[in-house]
C-alpha cells in the first residue's frame, strides 16, 4: 500500500512539473492579456483627455 501511494505521489509530481515550459512570458492566454494591457492603456489615455477637457472647461468658466 505504501508503495502504491509513493508511486501515485511521484506520478503527480512528475505530471505537474513541466520542464518544457519556457520562462520568456509566452503562455496560452498571451494574446488575451496583451489585449487587456492595450485596453488599459487606451482607458488611461481617455481618462487623461477627459481630465484635461474638464480642467479646460473649469478655466473658461472662471
PDB file of N, CA, C, O and CB in Angstrom:
ATOM      1  N   UNK A   1       0.820  -1.193   0.000  1.00  0.00           N
ATOM      2  CA  UNK A   1       0.000   0.000   0.000  1.00  0.00           C
ATOM      3  C   UNK A   1       0.873   1.269   0.000  1.00  0.00           C
ATOM      4  O   UNK A   1       0.563   2.236  -0.696  1.00  0.00           O
ATOM      5  CB  UNK A   1      -0.938  -0.009   1.213  1.00  0.00           C
ATOM      6  N   UNK A   2       1.956   1.259   0.780  1.00  0.00           N
ATOM      7  CA  UNK A   2       2.847   2.413   0.832  1.00  0.00           C
ATOM      8  C   UNK A   2       3.506   2.672  -0.515  1.00  0.00           C
ATOM      9  O   UNK A   2       3.682   3.817  -0.928  1.00  0.00           O
ATOM     10  CB  UNK A   2       3.910   2.210   1.900  1.00  0.00           C
ATOM     11  N   UNK A   3       3.864   1.588  -1.188  1.00  0.00           N
ATOM     12  CA  UNK A   3       4.497   1.739  -2.496  1.00  0.00           C
ATOM     13  C   UNK A   3       3.527   2.334  -3.511  1.00  0.00           C
ATOM     14  O   UNK A   3       3.917   3.135  -4.361  1.00  0.00           O
ATOM     15  CB  UNK A   3       5.017   0.390  -2.995  1.00  0.00           C
ATOM     16  N   UNK A   4       2.276   1.940  -3.415  1.00  0.00           N
ATOM     17  CA  UNK A   4       1.265   2.466  -4.317  1.00  0.00           C
ATOM     18  C   UNK A   4       1.080   3.966  -4.100  1.00  0.00           C
ATOM     19  O   UNK A   4       0.997   4.730  -5.062  1.00  0.00           O
ATOM     20  CB  UNK A   4      -0.065   1.729  -4.118  1.00  0.00           C
ATOM     21  N   UNK A   5       1.018   4.384  -2.849  1.00  0.00           N
ATOM     22  CA  UNK A   5       0.888   5.800  -2.522  1.00  0.00           C
ATOM     23  C   UNK A   5       2.127   6.557  -2.987  1.00  0.00           C
ATOM     24  O   UNK A   5       2.009   7.644  -3.553  1.00  0.00           O
ATOM     25  CB  UNK A   5       0.672   5.994  -1.004  1.00  0.00           C
ATOM     26  N   UNK A   6       3.298   6.005  -2.759  1.00  0.00           N
ATOM     27  CA  UNK A   6       4.538   6.640  -3.179  1.00  0.00           C
ATOM     28  C   UNK A   6       4.584   6.787  -4.703  1.00  0.00           C
ATOM     29  O   UNK A   6       4.978   7.836  -5.214  1.00  0.00           O
ATOM     30  CB  UNK A   6       5.746   5.830  -2.683  1.00  0.00           C
ATOM     31  N   UNK A   7       4.190   5.761  -5.412  1.00  0.00           N
ATOM     32  CA  UNK A   7       4.175   5.817  -6.870  1.00  0.00           C
ATOM     33  C   UNK A   7       3.175   6.856  -7.354  1.00  0.00           C
ATOM     34  O   UNK A   7       3.471   7.599  -8.290  1.00  0.00           O
ATOM     35  CB  UNK A   7       3.841   4.440  -7.459  1.00  0.00           C
ATOM     36  N   UNK A   8       1.999   6.927  -6.740  1.00  0.00           N
ATOM     37  CA  UNK A   8       0.995   7.923  -7.128  1.00  0.00           C
ATOM     38  C   UNK A   8       1.490   9.338  -6.874  1.00  0.00           C
ATOM     39  O   UNK A   8       1.286  10.227  -7.700  1.00  0.00           O
ATOM     40  CB  UNK A   8      -0.310   7.687  -6.371  1.00  0.00           C
ATOM     41  N   UNK A   9       2.137   9.551  -5.739  1.00  0.00           N
ATOM     42  CA  UNK A   9       2.671  10.874  -5.426  1.00  0.00           C
ATOM     43  C   UNK A   9       3.753  11.257  -6.429  1.00  0.00           C
ATOM     44  O   UNK A   9       3.792  12.402  -6.881  1.00  0.00           O
ATOM     45  CB  UNK A   9       3.232  10.908  -3.991  1.00  0.00           C
ATOM     46  N   UNK A  10       4.617  10.340  -6.779  1.00  0.00           N
ATOM     47  CA  UNK A  10       5.674  10.621  -7.747  1.00  0.00           C
ATOM     48  C   UNK A  10       5.090  10.924  -9.126  1.00  0.00           C
ATOM     49  O   UNK A  10       5.602  11.787  -9.840  1.00  0.00           O
ATOM     50  CB  UNK A  10       6.645   9.439  -7.832  1.00  0.00           C
ATOM     51  N   UNK A  11       4.029  10.224  -9.502  1.00  0.00           N
ATOM     52  CA  UNK A  11       3.392  10.476 -10.788  1.00  0.00           C
ATOM     53  C   UNK A  11       2.769  11.867 -10.814  1.00  0.00           C
ATOM     54  O   UNK A  11       2.853  12.572 -11.820  1.00  0.00           O
ATOM     55  CB  UNK A  11       2.327   9.409 -11.079  1.00  0.00           C
ATOM     56  N   UNK A  12       2.152  12.257  -9.718  1.00  0.00           N
ATOM     57  CA  UNK A  12       1.533  13.581  -9.646  1.00  0.00           C
ATOM     58  C   UNK A  12       2.603  14.664  -9.715  1.00  0.00           C
ATOM     59  O   UNK A  12       2.434  15.658 -10.422  1.00  0.00           O
ATOM     60  CB  UNK A  12       0.703  13.726  -8.352  1.00  0.00           C
ATOM     61  N   UNK A  13       3.690  14.482  -8.993  1.00  0.00           N
ATOM     62  CA  UNK A  13       4.766  15.466  -9.009  1.00  0.00           C
ATOM     63  C   UNK A  13       5.380  15.571 -10.405  1.00  0.00           C
ATOM     64  O   UNK A  13       5.646  16.672 -10.887  1.00  0.00           O
ATOM     65  CB  UNK A  13       5.845  15.099  -7.977  1.00  0.00           C
ATOM     66  N   UNK A  14       5.596  14.463 -11.033  1.00  0.00           N
ATOM     67  CA  UNK A  14       6.177  14.476 -12.382  1.00  0.00           C
ATOM     68  C   UNK A  14       5.209  15.074 -13.390  1.00  0.00           C
ATOM     69  O   UNK A  14       5.629  15.769 -14.316  1.00  0.00           O
ATOM     70  CB  UNK A  14       6.568  13.057 -12.814  1.00  0.00           C
ATOM     71  N   UNK A  15       3.935  14.816 -13.222  1.00  0.00           N
ATOM     72  CA  UNK A  15       2.940  15.353 -14.151  1.00  0.00           C
ATOM     73  C   UNK A  15       2.788  16.854 -13.984  1.00  0.00           C
ATOM     74  O   UNK A  15       2.503  17.554 -14.955  1.00  0.00           O
ATOM     75  CB  UNK A  15       1.593  14.668 -13.948  1.00  0.00           C
ATOM     76  N   UNK A  16       2.970  17.356 -12.789  1.00  0.00           N
ATOM     77  CA  UNK A  16       2.800  18.778 -12.529  1.00  0.00           C
ATOM     78  C   UNK A  16       4.021  19.592 -12.942  1.00  0.00           C
ATOM     79  O   UNK A  16       3.896  20.781 -13.235  1.00  0.00           O
ATOM     80  CB  UNK A  16       2.508  19.003 -11.065  1.00  0.00           C
ATOM     81  N   UNK A  17       5.173  18.986 -12.970  1.00  0.00           N
ATOM     82  CA  UNK A  17       6.363  19.730 -13.365  1.00  0.00           C
ATOM     83  C   UNK A  17       6.520  19.613 -14.870  1.00  0.00           C
ATOM     84  O   UNK A  17       6.540  18.517 -15.429  1.00  0.00           O
ATOM     85  CB  UNK A  17       7.634  19.208 -12.628  1.00  0.00           C
ATOM     86  N   UNK A  18       6.632  20.763 -15.509  1.00  0.00           N
ATOM     87  CA  UNK A  18       6.771  20.798 -16.955  1.00  0.00           C
ATOM     88  C   UNK A  18       8.106  21.435 -17.286  1.00  0.00           C
ATOM     89  O   UNK A  18       8.253  22.656 -17.214  1.00  0.00           O
ATOM     90  CB  UNK A  18       5.597  21.571 -17.622  1.00  0.00           C
ATOM     91  N   UNK A  19       9.060  20.630 -17.642  1.00  0.00           N
ATOM     92  CA  UNK A  19      10.397  21.138 -17.927  1.00  0.00           C
ATOM     93  C   UNK A  19      10.468  21.847 -19.267  1.00  0.00           C
ATOM     94  O   UNK A  19      11.431  22.570 -19.524  1.00  0.00           O
ATOM     95  CB  UNK A  19      11.396  20.011 -17.897  1.00  0.00           C
ATOM     96  N   UNK A  20       9.476  21.661 -20.125  1.00  0.00           N
ATOM     97  CA  UNK A  20       9.497  22.273 -21.439  1.00  0.00           C
ATOM     98  C   UNK A  20       8.941  23.682 -21.428  1.00  0.00           C
ATOM     99  O   UNK A  20       9.048  24.389 -22.430  1.00  0.00           O
ATOM    100  CB  UNK A  20       8.726  21.433 -22.405  1.00  0.00           C
ATOM    101  N   UNK A  21       8.360  24.100 -20.342  1.00  0.00           N
ATOM    102  CA  UNK A  21       7.787  25.432 -20.261  1.00  0.00           C
ATOM    103  C   UNK A  21       8.894  26.470 -20.271  1.00  0.00           C
ATOM    104  O   UNK A  21       9.819  26.419 -19.461  1.00  0.00           O
ATOM    105  CB  UNK A  21       6.921  25.577 -19.005  1.00  0.00           C
ATOM    106  N   UNK A  22       8.788  27.401 -21.187  1.00  0.00           N
ATOM    107  CA  UNK A  22       9.784  28.466 -21.244  1.00  0.00           C
ATOM    108  C   UNK A  22       9.360  29.596 -20.326  1.00  0.00           C
ATOM    109  O   UNK A  22       8.173  29.792 -20.068  1.00  0.00           O
ATOM    110  CB  UNK A  22       9.971  28.979 -22.691  1.00  0.00           C
ATOM    111  N   UNK A  23      10.330  30.325 -19.843  1.00  0.00           N
ATOM    112  CA  UNK A  23      10.052  31.409 -18.916  1.00  0.00           C
ATOM    113  C   UNK A  23      10.119  32.765 -19.610  1.00  0.00           C
ATOM    114  O   UNK A  23      10.363  33.781 -18.960  1.00  0.00           O
ATOM    115  CB  UNK A  23      11.029  31.369 -17.752  1.00  0.00           C
ATOM    116  N   UNK A  24       9.906  32.789 -20.906  1.00  0.00           N
ATOM    117  CA  UNK A  24      10.024  34.039 -21.650  1.00  0.00           C
ATOM    118  C   UNK A  24       8.738  34.861 -21.650  1.00  0.00           C
ATOM    119  O   UNK A  24       8.680  35.900 -22.309  1.00  0.00           O
ATOM    120  CB  UNK A  24      10.431  33.747 -23.066  1.00  0.00           C
ATOM    121  N   UNK A  25       7.720  34.427 -20.936  1.00  0.00           N
ATOM    122  CA  UNK A  25       6.490  35.210 -20.832  1.00  0.00           C
ATOM    123  C   UNK A  25       5.396  34.751 -21.773  1.00  0.00           C
ATOM    124  O   UNK A  25       4.272  35.243 -21.675  1.00  0.00           O
ATOM    125  CB  UNK A  25       6.784  36.644 -21.092  1.00  0.00           C
ATOM    126  N   UNK A  26       5.670  33.846 -22.665  1.00  0.00           N
ATOM    127  CA  UNK A  26       4.632  33.334 -23.547  1.00  0.00           C
ATOM    128  C   UNK A  26       3.810  32.294 -22.799  1.00  0.00           C
ATOM    129  O   UNK A  26       4.350  31.414 -22.129  1.00  0.00           O
ATOM    130  CB  UNK A  26       5.244  32.731 -24.835  1.00  0.00           C
ATOM    131  N   UNK A  27       2.513  32.414 -22.927  1.00  0.00           N
ATOM    132  CA  UNK A  27       1.622  31.457 -22.296  1.00  0.00           C
ATOM    133  C   UNK A  27       0.357  31.354 -23.138  1.00  0.00           C
ATOM    134  O   UNK A  27       0.213  32.039 -24.150  1.00  0.00           O
ATOM    135  CB  UNK A  27       1.293  31.872 -20.830  1.00  0.00           C
ATOM    136  N   UNK A  28      -0.536  30.510 -22.717  1.00  0.00           N
ATOM    137  CA  UNK A  28      -1.730  30.215 -23.501  1.00  0.00           C
ATOM    138  C   UNK A  28      -2.573  31.465 -23.735  1.00  0.00           C
ATOM    139  O   UNK A  28      -3.125  31.646 -24.821  1.00  0.00           O
ATOM    140  CB  UNK A  28      -2.564  29.150 -22.806  1.00  0.00           C
ATOM    141  N   UNK A  29      -2.674  32.319 -22.735  1.00  0.00           N
ATOM    142  CA  UNK A  29      -3.546  33.490 -22.824  1.00  0.00           C
ATOM    143  C   UNK A  29      -2.772  34.761 -23.141  1.00  0.00           C
ATOM    144  O   UNK A  29      -3.236  35.853 -22.813  1.00  0.00           O
ATOM    145  CB  UNK A  29      -4.309  33.670 -21.529  1.00  0.00           C
ATOM    146  N   UNK A  30      -1.619  34.653 -23.763  1.00  0.00           N
ATOM    147  CA  UNK A  30      -0.791  35.822 -24.043  1.00  0.00           C
ATOM    148  C   UNK A  30      -1.535  36.846 -24.893  1.00  0.00           C
ATOM    149  O   UNK A  30      -1.466  38.044 -24.617  1.00  0.00           O
ATOM    150  CB  UNK A  30       0.494  35.400 -24.744  1.00  0.00           C
ATOM    151  N   UNK A  31      -2.242  36.391 -25.916  1.00  0.00           N
ATOM    152  CA  UNK A  31      -2.990  37.318 -26.765  1.00  0.00           C
ATOM    153  C   UNK A  31      -4.035  38.079 -25.955  1.00  0.00           C
ATOM    154  O   UNK A  31      -4.198  39.289 -26.109  1.00  0.00           O
ATOM    155  CB  UNK A  31      -3.664  36.565 -27.918  1.00  0.00           C
ATOM    156  N   UNK A  32      -4.742  37.347 -25.086  1.00  0.00           N
ATOM    157  CA  UNK A  32      -5.780  37.990 -24.285  1.00  0.00           C
ATOM    158  C   UNK A  32      -5.195  38.977 -23.284  1.00  0.00           C
ATOM    159  O   UNK A  32      -5.735  40.069 -23.106  1.00  0.00           O
ATOM    160  CB  UNK A  32      -6.600  36.943 -23.557  1.00  0.00           C
ATOM    161  N   UNK A  33      -4.104  38.608 -22.631  1.00  0.00           N
ATOM    162  CA  UNK A  33      -3.524  39.526 -21.653  1.00  0.00           C
ATOM    163  C   UNK A  33      -2.907  40.742 -22.347  1.00  0.00           C
ATOM    164  O   UNK A  33      -2.941  41.850 -21.811  1.00  0.00           O
ATOM    165  CB  UNK A  33      -2.463  38.804 -20.803  1.00  0.00           C
ATOM    166  N   UNK A  34      -2.346  40.533 -23.538  1.00  0.00           N
ATOM    167  CA  UNK A  34      -1.832  41.679 -24.300  1.00  0.00           C
ATOM    168  C   UNK A  34      -2.965  42.628 -24.671  1.00  0.00           C
ATOM    169  O   UNK A  34      -2.801  43.846 -24.614  1.00  0.00           O
ATOM    170  CB  UNK A  34      -1.100  41.202 -25.572  1.00  0.00           C
ATOM    171  N   UNK A  35      -4.110  42.073 -25.051  1.00  0.00           N
ATOM    172  CA  UNK A  35      -5.261  42.896 -25.414  1.00  0.00           C
ATOM    173  C   UNK A  35      -5.788  43.658 -24.190  1.00  0.00           C
ATOM    174  O   UNK A  35      -6.197  44.813 -24.307  1.00  0.00           O
ATOM    175  CB  UNK A  35      -6.378  42.020 -26.025  1.00  0.00           C
ATOM    176  N   UNK A  36      -5.778  43.022 -23.036  1.00  0.00           N
ATOM    177  CA  UNK A  36      -6.208  43.690 -21.806  1.00  0.00           C
ATOM    178  C   UNK A  36      -5.257  44.838 -21.475  1.00  0.00           C
ATOM    179  O   UNK A  36      -5.700  45.913 -21.070  1.00  0.00           O
ATOM    180  CB  UNK A  36      -6.272  42.683 -20.628  1.00  0.00           C
ATOM    181  N   UNK A  37      -3.965  44.618 -21.643  1.00  0.00           N
ATOM    182  CA  UNK A  37      -2.985  45.678 -21.396  1.00  0.00           C
ATOM    183  C   UNK A  37      -3.200  46.855 -22.343  1.00  0.00           C
ATOM    184  O   UNK A  37      -3.110  48.010 -21.928  1.00  0.00           O
ATOM    185  CB  UNK A  37      -1.558  45.134 -21.550  1.00  0.00           C
ATOM    186  N   UNK A  38      -3.483  46.568 -23.607  1.00  0.00           N
ATOM    187  CA  UNK A  38      -3.756  47.645 -24.561  1.00  0.00           C
ATOM    188  C   UNK A  38      -5.022  48.399 -24.179  1.00  0.00           C
ATOM    189  O   UNK A  38      -5.080  49.622 -24.300  1.00  0.00           O
ATOM    190  CB  UNK A  38      -3.886  47.084 -25.983  1.00  0.00           C
ATOM    191  N   UNK A  39      -6.033  47.671 -23.717  1.00  0.00           N
ATOM    192  CA  UNK A  39      -7.282  48.316 -23.293  1.00  0.00           C
ATOM    193  C   UNK A  39      -7.038  49.221 -22.091  1.00  0.00           C
ATOM    194  O   UNK A  39      -7.625  50.300 -22.002  1.00  0.00           O
ATOM    195  CB  UNK A  39      -8.350  47.258 -22.951  1.00  0.00           C
ATOM    196  N   UNK A  40      -6.188  48.801 -21.178  1.00  0.00           N
ATOM    197  CA  UNK A  40      -5.860  49.646 -20.020  1.00  0.00           C
ATOM    198  C   UNK A  40      -5.138  50.917 -20.468  1.00  0.00           C
ATOM    199  O   UNK A  40      -5.380  51.998 -19.929  1.00  0.00           O
ATOM    200  CB  UNK A  40      -4.986  48.866 -19.008  1.00  0.00           C
ATOM    201  N   UNK A  41      -4.255  50.782 -21.452  1.00  0.00           N
ATOM    202  CA  UNK A  41      -3.553  51.953 -21.978  1.00  0.00           C
ATOM    203  C   UNK A  41      -4.530  52.934 -22.618  1.00  0.00           C
ATOM    204  O   UNK A  41      -4.426  54.144 -22.421  1.00  0.00           O
ATOM    205  CB  UNK A  41      -2.489  51.525 -22.999  1.00  0.00           C
ATOM    206  N   UNK A  42      -5.479  52.402 -23.384  1.00  0.00           N
ATOM    207  CA  UNK A  42      -6.489  53.258 -24.020  1.00  0.00           C
ATOM    208  C   UNK A  42      -7.362  53.911 -22.958  1.00  0.00           C
ATOM    209  O   UNK A  42      -7.699  55.090 -23.071  1.00  0.00           O
ATOM    210  CB  UNK A  42      -7.362  52.443 -25.007  1.00  0.00           C
ATOM    211  N   UNK A  43      -7.728  53.157 -21.932  1.00  0.00           N
ATOM    212  CA  UNK A  43      -8.534  53.714 -20.848  1.00  0.00           C
ATOM    213  C   UNK A  43      -7.798  54.866 -20.167  1.00  0.00           C
ATOM    214  O   UNK A  43      -8.400  55.901 -19.880  1.00  0.00           O
ATOM    215  CB  UNK A  43      -8.881  52.624 -19.820  1.00  0.00           C
ATOM    216  N   UNK A  44      -6.510  54.695 -19.910  1.00  0.00           N
ATOM    217  CA  UNK A  44      -5.723  55.758 -19.280  1.00  0.00           C
ATOM    218  C   UNK A  44      -5.649  56.979 -20.182  1.00  0.00           C
ATOM    219  O   UNK A  44      -5.743  58.111 -19.708  1.00  0.00           O
ATOM    220  CB  UNK A  44      -4.310  55.260 -18.949  1.00  0.00           C
ATOM    221  N   UNK A  45      -5.481  56.756 -21.471  1.00  0.00           N
ATOM    222  CA  UNK A  45      -5.436  57.851 -22.432  1.00  0.00           C
ATOM    223  C   UNK A  45      -6.758  58.625 -22.439  1.00  0.00           C
ATOM    224  O   UNK A  45      -6.758  59.855 -22.456  1.00  0.00           O
ATOM    225  CB  UNK A  45      -5.125  57.314 -23.837  1.00  0.00           C
ATOM    226  N   UNK A  46      -7.879  57.907 -22.426  1.00  0.00           N
ATOM    227  CA  UNK A  46      -9.186  58.563 -22.400  1.00  0.00           C
ATOM    228  C   UNK A  46      -9.418  59.311 -21.091  1.00  0.00           C
ATOM    229  O   UNK A  46      -9.984  60.404 -21.089  1.00  0.00           O
ATOM    230  CB  UNK A  46     -10.291  57.538 -22.612  1.00  0.00           C
ATOM    231  N   UNK A  47      -8.983  58.725 -19.987  1.00  0.00           N
ATOM    232  CA  UNK A  47      -9.124  59.398 -18.698  1.00  0.00           C
ATOM    233  C   UNK A  47      -8.305  60.683 -18.650  1.00  0.00           C
ATOM    234  O   UNK A  47      -8.762  61.698 -18.126  1.00  0.00           O
ATOM    235  CB  UNK A  47      -8.701  58.466 -17.565  1.00  0.00           C
ATOM    236  N   UNK A  48      -7.104  60.635 -19.193  1.00  0.00           N
ATOM    237  CA  UNK A  48      -6.260  61.834 -19.231  1.00  0.00           C
ATOM    238  C   UNK A  48      -6.899  62.921 -20.095  1.00  0.00           C
ATOM    239  O   UNK A  48      -6.909  64.093 -19.718  1.00  0.00           O
ATOM    240  CB  UNK A  48      -4.855  61.489 -19.766  1.00  0.00           C
ATOM    241  N   UNK A  49      -7.428  62.533 -21.245  1.00  0.00           N
ATOM    242  CA  UNK A  49      -8.069  63.503 -22.133  1.00  0.00           C
ATOM    243  C   UNK A  49      -9.310  64.105 -21.475  1.00  0.00           C
ATOM    244  O   UNK A  49      -9.553  65.305 -21.603  1.00  0.00           O
ATOM    245  CB  UNK A  49      -8.446  62.841 -23.469  1.00  0.00           C
ATOM    246  N   UNK A  50     -10.089  63.295 -20.779  1.00  0.00           N
ATOM    247  CA  UNK A  50     -11.278  63.791 -20.100  1.00  0.00           C
ATOM    248  C   UNK A  50     -10.898  64.750 -18.975  1.00  0.00           C
ATOM    249  O   UNK A  50     -11.575  65.755 -18.757  1.00  0.00           O
ATOM    250  CB  UNK A  50     -12.104  62.624 -19.549  1.00  0.00           C
ATOM    251  N   UNK A  51      -9.830  64.444 -18.269  1.00  0.00           N
ATOM    252  CA  UNK A  51      -9.374  65.318 -17.190  1.00  0.00           C
ATOM    253  C   UNK A  51      -8.890  66.657 -17.750  1.00  0.00           C
ATOM    254  O   UNK A  51      -9.183  67.709 -17.181  1.00  0.00           O
ATOM    255  CB  UNK A  51      -8.249  64.638 -16.385  1.00  0.00           C
ATOM    256  N   UNK A  52      -8.159  66.621 -18.852  1.00  0.00           N
ATOM    257  CA  UNK A  52      -7.699  67.857 -19.474  1.00  0.00           C
ATOM    258  C   UNK A  52      -8.886  68.689 -19.952  1.00  0.00           C
ATOM    259  O   UNK A  52      -8.899  69.909 -19.794  1.00  0.00           O
ATOM    260  CB  UNK A  52      -6.753  67.552 -20.647  1.00  0.00           C
ATOM    261  N   UNK A  53      -9.873  68.029 -20.531  1.00  0.00           N
ATOM    262  CA  UNK A  53     -11.046  68.748 -21.004  1.00  0.00           C
ATOM    263  C   UNK A  53     -11.809  69.361 -19.828  1.00  0.00           C
ATOM    264  O   UNK A  53     -12.295  70.489 -19.918  1.00  0.00           O
ATOM    265  CB  UNK A  53     -11.961  67.811 -21.808  1.00  0.00           C
ATOM    266  N   UNK A  54     -11.911  68.627 -18.747  1.00  0.00           N
ATOM    267  CA  UNK A  54     -12.590  69.136 -17.550  1.00  0.00           C
ATOM    268  C   UNK A  54     -11.858  70.364 -16.992  1.00  0.00           C
ATOM    269  O   UNK A  54     -12.493  71.339 -16.589  1.00  0.00           O
ATOM    270  CB  UNK A  54     -12.682  68.030 -16.469  1.00  0.00           C
ATOM    271  N   UNK A  55     -10.534  70.312 -16.971  1.00  0.00           N
ATOM    272  CA  UNK A  55      -9.751  71.450 -16.487  1.00  0.00           C
ATOM    273  C   UNK A  55      -9.918  72.654 -17.409  1.00  0.00           C
ATOM    274  O   UNK A  55     -10.007  73.788 -16.939  1.00  0.00           O
ATOM    275  CB  UNK A  55      -8.264  71.072 -16.373  1.00  0.00           C
ATOM    276  N   UNK A  56      -9.960  72.417 -18.696  1.00  0.00           N
ATOM    277  CA  UNK A  56     -10.141  73.494 -19.660  1.00  0.00           C
ATOM    278  C   UNK A  56     -11.510  74.157 -19.478  1.00  0.00           C
ATOM    279  O   UNK A  56     -11.627  75.381 -19.533  1.00  0.00           O
ATOM    280  CB  UNK A  56      -9.991  72.959 -21.096  1.00  0.00           C
ATOM    281  N   UNK A  57     -12.523  73.351 -19.266  1.00  0.00           N
ATOM    282  CA  UNK A  57     -13.873  73.899 -19.066  1.00  0.00           C
ATOM    283  C   UNK A  57     -13.919  74.714 -17.788  1.00  0.00           C
ATOM    284  O   UNK A  57     -14.532  75.781 -17.761  1.00  0.00           O
ATOM    285  CB  UNK A  57     -14.928  72.769 -19.018  1.00  0.00           C
ATOM    286  N   UNK A  58     -13.282  74.234 -16.726  1.00  0.00           N
ATOM    287  CA  UNK A  58     -13.277  74.980 -15.469  1.00  0.00           C
ATOM    288  C   UNK A  58     -12.522  76.290 -15.606  1.00  0.00           C
ATOM    289  O   UNK A  58     -12.918  77.288 -15.004  1.00  0.00           O
ATOM    290  CB  UNK A  58     -12.663  74.142 -14.356  1.00  0.00           C
ATOM    291  N   UNK A  59     -11.446  76.313 -16.382  1.00  0.00           N
ATOM    292  CA  UNK A  59     -10.699  77.563 -16.592  1.00  0.00           C
ATOM    293  C   UNK A  59     -11.529  78.584 -17.363  1.00  0.00           C
ATOM    294  O   UNK A  59     -11.461  79.782 -17.091  1.00  0.00           O
ATOM    295  CB  UNK A  59      -9.389  77.283 -17.343  1.00  0.00           C
ATOM    296  N   UNK A  60     -12.304  78.108 -18.316  1.00  0.00           N
ATOM    297  CA  UNK A  60     -13.114  79.019 -19.109  1.00  0.00           C
ATOM    298  C   UNK A  60     -14.311  79.564 -18.340  1.00  0.00           C
ATOM    299  O   UNK A  60     -14.792  80.657 -18.639  1.00  0.00           O
ATOM    300  CB  UNK A  60     -13.588  78.324 -20.354  1.00  0.00           C
ATOM    301  N   UNK A  61     -14.795  78.817 -17.354  1.00  0.00           N
ATOM    302  CA  UNK A  61     -15.948  79.298 -16.597  1.00  0.00           C
ATOM    303  C   UNK A  61     -15.554  80.225 -15.458  1.00  0.00           C
ATOM    304  O   UNK A  61     -16.433  80.834 -14.847  1.00  0.00           O
ATOM    305  CB  UNK A  61     -16.725  78.131 -16.051  1.00  0.00           C
ATOM    306  N   UNK A  62     -14.303  80.353 -15.156  1.00  0.00           N
ATOM    307  CA  UNK A  62     -13.900  81.212 -14.054  1.00  0.00           C
ATOM    308  C   UNK A  62     -13.756  82.635 -14.477  1.00  0.00           C
ATOM    309  O   UNK A  62     -13.420  83.491 -13.659  1.00  0.00           O
ATOM    310  CB  UNK A  62     -12.623  80.738 -13.463  1.00  0.00           C
TER     311      UNK A  62
END
